[in-house]
Amino acid sequence: MLSTIFRAIRPKTTSASTAKSRLQIVVTRERTGVAEGAIQEMKKELHAVIAKYFVVDIEQLEVDIIRKNGKSALTLQTPVQKSSS
Amino acid sequence: MGESIVVTSGKGGVGKTTSTANLSTALANMGKTVVAIDADIGLRNLDLILGLENRIVYNLVDVIRGRCRPKQALIRDKKNKNLYLLPSSQVEDKTAVSPDEMKKLCEEFKSEFDFVIIDCPAGIEQGFKNAIAGADRAIVVTTPDVSAVRDADRVIGLLQHNDIPPGLVLNRLSIKMVEAGEMMSRDDILEILAIDLLGIVPEDSEIVISGNQGSPAVLKAESQAGQAYKRIARRILGEYVEIPTFEQKRGLLSKIFGRT
């Protein structure tokens, strides 16, 4: 009974879903042959471009390559608070 | 002309030798003539899992070096006359043979046997290159954990680069852990690896017992893993066999009060 209640309020992230996300990123990065430091360099350059339009914290900028159903995609996510103009 | 299949994984310890032993035995039991080749030079194990370790006279390296004829090195299973083992050498290392030599040997065996199943060593260096050289297709074995899946992906890339079509065997799946969200499911893994699923082998303590006894699990009706290998062998022969969901039957009490 108690375990049913606890299960309802437990957070939805399981270790299996974490493993899957981590693997998708790692495997796609290694498959596309992107050089080791390239994503970091690209992130810095992207941040510079975005910063012309929005106030963005580079620490919160997430850039990665993910893979789903046989296709790779470059993803970029960042919180935006206000424009920089 | 027979067919050659390499059983590979990248990661060590995920079940290549166990899969080779069980699939070879199952195919032989289904009436096919099979040569199982232990291509792990220097660290042989296929002989142990098949229970043939006391009958080794010549090995793979002897054959390739011309020290004996192939038939002299083959060990025929007494209980299953369709099954032959070509053991590996325990003293030499992987530089003792070349991919071309392996390819030639596989061609020779293919002309006389229905199946040549090659047990590949772990890794992606010389041993791997030797093992895949003579293969028409590949079985990639993985367990549902991050390291094995990552390595499997690398190996799949190499196989595809060499025009060897891969099929996946997902080994040591624990439905209990998958249901609890603590192990990746078949769908998760197929999404990442994106190759055909040849079959799923559930976690089964019978595998350890079988290894202890030198008698593959396919020979035991009570072994879930053994039955899974049987189904995979049938699929290799072209039969459509549904992959079971391996759901555990739960009593009423455990359904009310949560998982046992």
Contacts between the chains, C-beta under 8 A, distances in Angstrom:
chain1	res1	chain2	res2	distance
A	1	B	257	6.9
A	3	B	257	7.4
A	3	B	258	4.1
A	3	B	259	7.9
A	4	B	258	6.1
A	7	B	258	7.5
A	14	B	180	7.8
A	14	B	181	3.0
A	14	B	182	6.6
A	15	B	181	6.9
A	15	B	182	5.2
A	16	B	178	7.2
A	16	B	181	5.1
A	16	B	182	6.0
A	16	B	183	5.7
A	16	B	184	5.0
A	16	B	185	7.1
A	16	B	188	6.7
A	17	B	181	7.1
A	19	B	145	7.6
A	19	B	146	5.3
A	19	B	184	5.5
A	19	B	188	7.8
A	20	B	184	5.8
A	20	B	188	4.7
A	20	B	191	7.5
A	20	B	192	7.1
A	22	B	146	6.5
A	23	B	146	5.8
A	23	B	149	5.6
A	23	B	150	6.4
A	23	B	184	8.0
A	23	B	192	5.3
A	24	B	191	7.7
A	24	B	192	6.0
A	26	B	150	6.1
A	27	B	149	7.7
A	27	B	150	6.2
A	27	B	153	4.8
A	27	B	192	5.8
A	30	B	150	7.7
A	30	B	153	7.4
A	30	B	154	7.1
A	31	B	153	7.0
A	31	B	157	6.6
A	67	B	192	7.1
A	68	B	191	6.6
A	69	B	191	6.6
A	69	B	194	7.3
A	70	B	194	4.6
